[in-house]
């Protein structure tokens, strides 16, 4: 949830006339989501448009209503024709994150893919789509999306996250050599990353024919 809010507050572009209120609304979610939700609803009724609905939706996700919040956020992104393509892509990505949180993986995949209509080649959206596809057992789509993320995000931070996701895809598909190659490449970027160490342990267990739950140490 914190990652969703961070993306909301840093990247969504709002017109100058409402930027301060939008930023204050988003900041209020982490302080008191219920109050932020009520304030955002009042703002929406005053004609706050898609920025107010953006805040309403994220507040709902914070209030443990991720599927409802994500659905509203997706609708807001569809209707935000005055917003920049970047803002709409981000909102679709946040909707995808909300659907993932709710466990509605098919809708998550659809939201991430819709975001790519507004930000073609965005590595984060491709990673989200890969995770949603993997959660549905669609290994082919998950591998395709994770590979696209690697091709789209050249920065070390983007490459690290994309390698992490694709390694997980390969592990779950039984392609252990490929999983180890991606894991090793990711560890070259972040040698002390604990999640990568856990991933390495799971790959080793898989080679020995033992299944280790996600998050369990080697």
Backbone bond lengths (Angstrom), bond angles and torsions (degrees), N, CA, C in turn:
res aa  C-N    CA-C-N  psi(-1)  N-CA   C-N-CA  omega(-1)  CA-C   N-CA-C  phi
1 X - - - 1.447 - - 1.514 110.24 -
2 X 1.335 118.35 -39.92 1.460 121.22 179.66 1.513 111.22 -60.57
3 X 1.324 116.81 -37.61 1.458 120.19 179.54 1.520 110.67 -65.41
4 X 1.334 117.26 -38.06 1.459 120.34 178.43 1.516 109.92 -63.01
5 X 1.325 117.03 -44.34 1.460 120.57 -179.14 1.522 111.56 -67.30
6 X 1.333 116.69 -36.96 1.464 119.77 179.14 1.515 110.56 -62.29
7 X 1.316 116.56 -44.62 1.462 120.12 178.43 1.516 110.57 -63.61
8 X 1.319 116.63 -37.91 1.456 120.26 -178.62 1.522 111.18 -63.85
9 X 1.312 116.42 -45.31 1.454 120.15 -172.89 1.516 113.05 -77.82
10 X 1.331 117.60 -25.34 1.456 119.68 -173.65 1.518 112.54 -94.23
11 X 1.320 118.71 -35.83 1.450 119.72 -164.30 1.522 116.17 -112.17
12 X 1.312 119.47 -27.93 1.459 119.80 -176.85 1.522 109.65 -67.45
13 X 1.338 116.42 130.37 1.460 122.04 -177.21 1.517 108.76 -95.89
14 X 1.340 116.03 121.55 1.459 122.72 -178.69 1.523 108.38 -121.82
15 X 1.322 116.47 146.22 1.458 120.99 179.52 1.523 110.86 -56.31
16 X 1.329 115.69 148.20 1.469 120.79 -175.31 1.519 112.65 -55.18
17 X 1.317 117.82 -35.42 1.454 120.31 -175.44 1.515 114.26 -65.34
18 X 1.328 117.82 -22.71 1.468 120.43 -178.08 1.521 112.28 -123.47
19 X 1.329 117.55 3.19 1.469 120.79 -174.79 1.518 111.81 -59.80
20 X 1.328 117.03 -43.26 1.470 119.76 -177.80 1.524 110.69 -65.26
21 X 1.322 116.71 -43.88 1.470 118.61 -179.08 1.521 110.40 -66.31
22 X 1.321 117.10 -38.98 1.461 120.74 178.07 1.527 110.71 -61.84
23 X 1.332 116.15 -45.75 1.463 120.43 179.91 1.525 111.35 -63.51
24 X 1.331 116.88 -40.69 1.461 120.55 179.25 1.528 110.85 -65.76
25 X 1.318 115.71 -39.03 1.465 119.96 179.81 1.523 110.43 -63.46
26 X 1.328 116.52 -46.09 1.459 119.81 -179.91 1.522 111.40 -64.87
27 X 1.329 116.44 -41.35 1.469 119.82 179.30 1.526 110.81 -62.59
28 X 1.328 116.11 -33.31 1.462 119.79 -179.07 1.507 113.56 -68.22
29 X 1.331 117.83 -22.47 1.467 120.14 -178.01 1.525 110.92 -62.72
30 X 1.329 116.92 -42.78 1.461 119.95 -178.70 1.533 111.98 -73.22
31 X 1.323 116.68 -17.46 1.464 120.30 179.26 1.529 111.59 -89.25
32 X 1.327 115.55 -47.42 1.470 121.00 178.44 1.521 107.21 -157.20
33 X 1.328 116.01 95.97 1.460 120.49 -173.46 1.521 112.23 -62.91
34 X 1.335 117.59 -34.66 1.469 120.34 -179.01 1.529 110.61 -65.21
35 X 1.322 116.23 -45.26 1.469 120.27 178.71 1.518 110.33 -65.26
36 X 1.341 116.50 -42.55 1.461 120.37 179.08 1.529 110.63 -61.45
37 X 1.315 116.54 -39.13 1.464 121.12 178.58 1.528 111.02 -62.38
38 X 1.322 116.97 -46.45 1.462 120.51 179.82 1.528 110.81 -64.25
39 X 1.328 116.52 -41.19 1.468 119.92 178.57 1.523 111.00 -64.07
40 X 1.324 115.85 -41.27 1.465 119.88 -179.15 1.530 110.97 -66.72
41 X 1.340 117.34 -38.39 1.459 120.50 176.84 1.533 110.38 -62.35
42 X 1.324 116.41 -44.10 1.467 120.10 178.73 1.529 110.19 -61.41
43 X 1.318 116.38 -42.79 1.463 121.03 178.38 1.528 110.59 -61.70
44 X 1.328 117.01 -42.16 1.461 120.45 179.70 1.526 110.96 -62.04
45 X 1.329 116.86 -41.80 1.466 120.91 179.52 1.529 111.32 -67.42
46 X 1.317 116.68 -22.11 1.469 121.51 176.59 1.531 112.16 -85.62
47 X 1.342 115.92 3.38 1.457 119.68 178.99 1.512 113.55 94.25
48 X 1.325 116.16 32.20 1.465 120.27 -177.05 1.515 115.04 -72.41
49 X 1.324 117.41 -10.08 1.458 120.49 175.73 1.517 113.43 64.59
50 X 1.332 115.14 -156.30 1.467 118.68 -174.37 1.526 113.37 -64.32
51 X 1.364 120.85 -30.92 1.471 117.24 177.67 1.531 112.57 -61.92
52 X 1.328 116.94 -37.90 1.473 118.81 178.80 1.523 110.56 -70.06
53 X 1.339 117.46 -39.29 1.464 120.35 178.37 1.527 110.78 -66.33
54 X 1.320 116.78 -33.77 1.470 121.29 174.93 1.526 109.82 -57.48
55 X 1.329 116.03 -45.96 1.465 120.29 -179.04 1.524 111.25 -69.77
56 X 1.342 117.04 -40.82 1.468 120.56 176.59 1.524 110.17 -55.85
57 X 1.327 115.90 -47.21 1.464 121.02 -175.11 1.523 111.61 -65.20
58 X 1.322 116.71 -44.13 1.464 119.45 -179.85 1.528 111.11 -67.61
59 X 1.332 116.84 -34.12 1.466 119.44 176.48 1.527 110.69 -64.26
60 X 1.328 116.86 -39.02 1.463 119.89 177.63 1.528 111.50 -62.63
61 X 1.327 116.45 -41.01 1.470 119.64 177.19 1.527 110.02 -61.28
62 X 1.332 115.85 -41.98 1.472 120.11 178.98 1.523 111.77 -66.60
63 X 1.328 116.46 -25.47 1.471 121.44 179.96 1.534 111.77 -90.43
64 X 1.329 115.88 24.95 1.469 122.26 176.13 1.523 112.90 63.73
65 X 1.317 115.53 34.15 1.458 121.32 171.28 1.529 108.35 -124.25
66 X 1.340 116.93 60.08 1.468 119.26 -170.93 1.520 114.27 -65.13
67 X 1.344 118.14 -37.17 1.461 118.52 -177.79 1.531 110.95 -69.44
68 X 1.329 116.56 -44.73 1.465 120.37 178.55 1.524 110.37 -64.30
69 X 1.333 116.02 -45.45 1.461 119.67 179.41 1.518 111.52 -61.98
70 X 1.319 116.55 -41.90 1.467 120.39 -179.50 1.523 110.71 -65.64
71 X 1.327 117.39 -39.23 1.461 120.67 179.20 1.528 110.83 -64.39
72 X 1.312 116.31 -41.17 1.465 119.61 177.42 1.520 110.93 -67.15
73 X 1.312 115.66 -37.98 1.462 119.77 -179.98 1.526 110.70 -66.17
74 X 1.320 116.25 -41.38 1.469 120.42 176.82 1.529 110.31 -61.25
75 X 1.328 116.66 -43.37 1.461 120.18 179.02 1.531 110.92 -64.63
76 X 1.331 116.09 -38.44 1.461 119.59 178.35 1.520 110.85 -63.89
77 X 1.325 116.39 -40.31 1.458 120.11 179.51 1.525 110.92 -65.77
78 X 1.338 116.53 -39.97 1.460 119.98 177.93 1.525 111.04 -62.59
79 X 1.321 115.72 -39.51 1.463 119.69 -175.85 1.511 115.69 -86.60
80 X 1.334 117.27 -6.70 1.474 120.81 -174.24 1.529 110.89 -83.54
81 X 1.332 116.07 62.67 1.468 119.25 -174.63 1.525 112.30 -69.53
82 X 1.331 117.61 -17.51 1.464 120.18 177.86 1.527 112.40 -88.51
83 X 1.324 116.89 -7.70 1.470 120.78 -179.13 1.520 110.02 -80.90
84 X 1.322 115.87 160.77 1.455 119.96 175.60 1.521 110.00 -70.59
85 X 1.330 115.76 157.99 1.462 119.18 175.52 1.520 110.83 -58.48
86 X 1.328 116.96 -37.57 1.468 120.51 179.14 1.520 110.86 -60.65
87 X 1.327 116.74 -45.14 1.460 120.26 -178.94 1.520 111.34 -64.22
88 X 1.324 116.82 -40.81 1.458 119.87 -179.79 1.527 110.65 -67.72
89 X 1.323 117.29 -39.69 1.463 120.11 177.11 1.521 110.87 -61.31
90 X 1.321 116.34 -42.20 1.460 120.14 -179.79 1.523 110.80 -64.86
91 X 1.326 116.99 -41.67 1.462 119.48 179.70 1.530 111.24 -64.95
92 X 1.320 116.72 -39.68 1.471 118.16 176.02 1.537 110.18 -63.93
93 X 1.330 116.64 -38.73 1.462 119.49 177.22 1.514 111.89 -63.90
94 X 1.329 116.78 -40.36 1.463 119.92 177.53 1.526 110.97 -66.75
95 X 1.334 116.11 -36.62 1.464 119.19 175.30 1.530 110.06 -62.76
96 X 1.338 116.03 -42.25 1.459 119.43 176.88 1.514 111.78 -59.86
97 X 1.327 116.91 -41.83 1.467 120.20 177.61 1.531 110.94 -62.12
98 X 1.339 115.34 -40.13 1.462 118.74 178.86 1.516 112.06 -64.66
99 X 1.320 116.23 -42.27 1.469 119.87 177.61 1.531 110.94 -64.35
100 X 1.341 116.99 -39.12 1.468 119.38 175.36 1.524 110.55 -59.84
101 X 1.329 115.93 -43.38 1.459 120.42 179.54 1.528 110.79 -61.69
102 X 1.327 116.04 -34.63 1.466 120.60 -179.72 1.523 112.67 -80.85
103 X 1.340 116.83 -11.96 1.451 120.24 -178.21 1.515 113.64 82.26
104 X 1.332 117.63 13.69 1.471 121.46 177.52 1.538 107.11 -97.45
105 X 1.313 114.32 81.19 1.461 120.31 -167.00 1.525 113.44 -72.37
106 X 1.319 117.48 -33.05 1.464 119.06 178.84 1.522 110.52 -64.24
107 X 1.331 116.38 -42.75 1.462 119.66 177.73 1.526 111.05 -67.75
108 X 1.322 117.17 -34.66 1.459 120.48 176.87 1.522 110.38 -61.20
109 X 1.326 115.64 -47.11 1.471 119.94 -179.81 1.522 110.22 -59.48
110 X 1.331 116.35 -44.26 1.461 120.91 -179.56 1.530 111.04 -61.86
111 X 1.329 117.09 -40.55 1.464 120.38 -179.18 1.531 111.27 -66.96
112 X 1.316 116.77 -44.24 1.463 119.41 178.57 1.531 110.83 -62.50
113 X 1.335 116.43 -43.01 1.460 119.58 179.74 1.529 111.01 -65.29
114 X 1.334 117.30 -36.99 1.465 120.05 177.23 1.526 109.98 -64.51
115 X 1.310 117.34 -38.34 1.458 120.21 177.46 1.515 112.65 -58.95
116 X 1.322 115.89 -33.60 1.464 120.08 179.85 1.520 112.31 -67.52
117 X 1.321 118.23 -17.99 1.457 120.30 173.67 1.524 111.11 -65.74
118 X 1.329 115.97 -26.56 1.463 120.85 -178.13 1.530 112.62 -102.66
119 X 1.320 116.57 -16.55 1.475 120.99 178.25 1.519 108.42 -141.55
120 X 1.340 117.00 71.57 1.466 119.72 -177.90 1.527 111.85 -57.44
121 X 1.323 114.80 133.61 1.456 119.39 178.15 1.511 115.39 81.26
122 X 1.334 118.29 7.15 1.459 119.73 179.77 1.529 110.25 -66.39
123 X 1.320 116.36 122.52 1.468 120.60 -174.38 1.524 112.14 -64.52
124 X 1.327 117.31 -40.02 1.458 119.79 -179.14 1.518 112.88 -64.29
125 X 1.328 116.75 -39.83 1.457 120.38 177.76 1.524 111.16 -66.97
126 X 1.325 116.59 -40.36 1.462 119.32 176.13 1.532 110.97 -62.48
127 X 1.341 117.11 -40.94 1.475 119.26 178.50 1.516 110.99 -63.44
128 X 1.343 116.53 -43.35 1.456 119.38 178.35 1.513 111.55 -60.14
129 X 1.342 116.06 -42.50 1.461 119.98 178.38 1.524 110.66 -63.33
130 X 1.337 116.71 -38.16 1.463 120.52 178.15 1.523 110.92 -62.75
131 X 1.322 116.96 -44.08 1.454 120.47 -179.81 1.524 111.46 -65.25
132 X 1.338 115.93 -40.21 1.467 119.57 179.12 1.524 110.84 -66.47
133 X 1.328 116.52 -41.55 1.470 119.80 178.97 1.528 110.65 -65.01
134 X 1.330 116.29 -41.64 1.458 120.11 -179.95 1.522 110.60 -62.42
135 X 1.330 116.62 -40.03 1.463 120.44 -179.95 1.522 111.58 -63.71
136 X 1.331 117.17 -24.05 1.460 121.34 177.29 1.531 112.31 -90.82
137 X 1.341 116.08 -2.53 1.455 119.70 -178.39 1.511 113.82 82.28
138 X 1.337 117.40 13.25 1.461 122.13 -179.81 1.527 108.25 -91.51
139 X 1.320 116.04 81.90 1.455 121.70 -174.62 1.530 111.56 -64.12
140 X 1.327 116.65 -38.80 1.464 120.04 -178.11 1.527 111.48 -60.60
141 X 1.329 116.40 -48.76 1.464 120.06 179.25 1.526 110.88 -67.31
142 X 1.324 117.12 -38.40 1.461 120.50 -179.79 1.522 110.86 -62.33
143 X 1.336 116.88 -44.31 1.464 119.82 179.00 1.525 110.93 -65.39
144 X 1.319 116.37 -41.37 1.463 120.00 179.56 1.534 110.77 -61.31
145 X 1.317 116.76 -45.24 1.462 120.43 -178.29 1.530 111.22 -68.50
146 X 1.318 117.46 -40.66 1.466 120.14 179.77 1.522 111.04 -65.76
147 X 1.320 116.70 -38.19 1.470 120.38 177.74 1.523 110.08 -67.08
148 X 1.325 116.95 -40.12 1.464 120.57 176.94 1.522 110.59 -61.95
149 X 1.330 116.74 -37.74 1.465 120.33 177.72 1.522 110.65 -62.57
150 X 1.323 116.54 -42.36 1.464 120.42 178.39 1.516 111.53 -63.07
151 X 1.292 117.30 -37.13 1.453 121.43 -179.72 1.521 112.51 -75.52
152 X 1.345 116.45 -22.26 1.462 121.08 -174.65 1.519 113.51 -95.20
153 X 1.330 118.04 -25.18 1.459 120.41 -174.13 1.507 111.97 -112.06
154 X 1.325 118.61 91.67 1.466 120.45 -174.05 1.520 115.35 -78.39
155 X 1.342 118.42 -15.43 1.462 119.37 -177.50 1.527 109.94 -69.96
156 X 1.331 117.97 153.21 1.477 120.19 179.39 1.524 113.29 -56.40
157 X 1.325 116.77 -39.83 1.465 119.13 -179.07 1.519 111.15 -66.39
158 X 1.334 116.79 -43.18 1.461 120.28 178.40 1.528 110.18 -65.19
159 X 1.329 116.01 -42.91 1.460 120.14 -178.63 1.531 110.41 -62.72
160 X 1.322 117.33 -41.11 1.460 121.32 179.01 1.522 110.84 -57.75
161 X 1.328 116.89 -50.50 1.463 119.76 -177.36 1.516 111.81 -66.01
162 X 1.335 116.92 -37.39 1.461 119.71 -179.65 1.522 111.52 -69.56
163 X 1.314 117.13 -38.66 1.460 120.51 175.68 1.526 110.89 -63.33
164 X 1.306 115.93 -39.48 1.464 120.81 179.76 1.537 110.22 -61.29
165 X 1.322 115.38 -45.33 1.458 119.82 -179.01 1.529 110.74 -66.77
166 X 1.335 117.20 -45.96 1.462 117.91 -177.26 1.522 111.39 -67.87
167 X 1.328 117.55 -34.30 1.463 119.72 176.00 1.523 110.67 -60.00
168 X 1.317 116.76 -40.15 1.464 120.82 177.70 1.526 110.52 -64.96
169 X 1.329 116.70 -40.56 1.461 120.21 177.38 1.528 110.19 -60.22
170 X 1.332 115.72 -48.27 1.464 119.30 -179.82 1.529 111.65 -62.36
171 X 1.318 116.61 -40.06 1.460 119.87 179.95 1.524 110.31 -61.00
172 X 1.317 116.31 -46.77 1.463 119.26 -177.12 1.525 112.24 -70.58
173 X 1.330 116.82 -21.18 1.460 119.34 177.67 1.520 112.21 -88.83
174 X 1.345 116.91 -6.78 1.446 121.01 -179.05 1.515 114.52 87.05
175 X 1.336 117.52 6.71 1.471 121.52 177.80 1.530 108.27 -87.09
176 X 1.324 115.79 76.69 1.465 120.72 -168.41 1.515 112.94 -70.91
177 X 1.331 118.63 -35.06 1.466 119.59 178.06 1.523 110.44 -63.28
178 X 1.330 116.10 -43.21 1.463 120.18 179.01 1.523 110.99 -66.97
179 X 1.334 116.26 -39.26 1.459 120.05 178.01 1.520 110.50 -61.68
180 X 1.331 116.41 -43.94 1.463 119.63 -179.85 1.527 111.30 -66.41
181 X 1.320 117.38 -37.47 1.460 120.22 179.35 1.525 110.68 -63.08
182 X 1.330 117.26 -44.32 1.467 120.06 179.08 1.520 111.06 -68.51
183 X 1.332 116.51 -40.83 1.461 119.76 178.20 1.522 110.36 -60.88
184 X 1.330 118.02 -43.98 1.465 121.78 -179.34 1.520 110.99 -65.24
185 X 1.331 116.52 -39.89 1.460 119.79 177.96 1.527 110.63 -64.54
186 X 1.328 116.52 -37.81 1.464 120.06 177.51 1.526 110.82 -67.44
187 X 1.330 116.99 -39.05 1.467 119.90 179.82 1.525 111.61 -68.36
188 X 1.319 117.56 -25.58 1.466 119.25 173.34 1.524 110.52 -62.58
189 X 1.329 116.26 -29.55 1.462 121.33 179.62 1.528 112.09 -86.98
190 X 1.333 116.35 -28.77 1.474 120.47 -176.98 1.528 108.63 -145.84
191 X 1.332 117.81 77.03 1.470 121.49 -173.02 1.527 114.49 -60.12
192 X 1.336 118.01 -28.91 1.461 120.79 -175.03 1.525 112.91 -100.78
193 X 1.304 117.40 8.54 1.467 120.67 -178.56 1.533 109.43 -64.57
194 X 1.319 116.65 118.75 1.465 120.87 -174.01 1.518 111.22 -66.70
195 X 1.344 117.65 -35.86 1.462 119.27 -179.71 1.527 111.26 -66.01
196 X 1.321 116.85 -33.52 1.460 119.43 177.30 1.526 111.08 -70.97
197 X 1.312 116.28 -35.20 1.469 119.44 175.86 1.528 110.44 -64.50
198 X 1.330 116.31 -40.33 1.459 120.03 176.32 1.526 110.96 -65.41
199 X 1.323 116.09 -38.71 1.464 120.05 178.09 1.527 110.50 -63.98
200 X 1.318 116.05 -41.24 1.468 119.52 177.04 1.521 110.45 -59.83
201 X 1.325 117.16 -41.98 1.460 120.51 178.07 1.512 112.34 -62.27
202 X 1.332 117.29 -39.69 1.456 120.46 179.33 1.527 111.38 -67.36
203 X 1.333 116.00 -36.72 1.465 119.25 176.82 1.531 110.00 -64.94
204 X 1.331 116.37 -42.94 1.463 120.19 178.92 1.527 111.22 -62.95
205 X 1.330 116.23 -40.47 1.462 119.71 178.14 1.531 110.67 -64.54
206 X 1.332 115.85 -39.31 1.464 119.48 178.94 1.527 110.76 -63.18
207 X 1.322 117.17 -36.75 1.468 120.19 177.92 1.522 110.85 -65.45
208 X 1.322 116.64 -29.83 1.462 120.37 179.11 1.530 111.65 -87.68
209 X 1.339 115.58 0.62 1.459 119.64 178.22 1.493 113.68 79.54
210 X 1.348 116.93 23.19 1.459 121.77 179.71 1.512 107.43 -118.55
211 X 1.343 117.26 131.97 1.453 121.83 178.64 1.521 109.30 -92.02
212 X 1.354 115.52 124.27 1.458 121.45 177.78 1.514 108.90 -111.03
213 X 1.354 118.79 129.17 1.464 119.92 -179.46 1.526 110.87 -59.33
214 X 1.370 114.90 152.13 1.454 120.33 177.26 1.517 108.86 -58.93
215 X 1.339 117.58 134.24 1.451 122.24 178.08 1.503 114.98 90.18
216 X 1.323 117.95 -4.66 1.463 120.29 177.79 1.513 110.70 -86.60
217 X 1.321 118.82 139.80 1.460 121.06 179.69 1.506 112.11 -68.00
218 X 1.342 115.02 159.61 1.466 120.31 178.15 1.520 109.85 -68.62
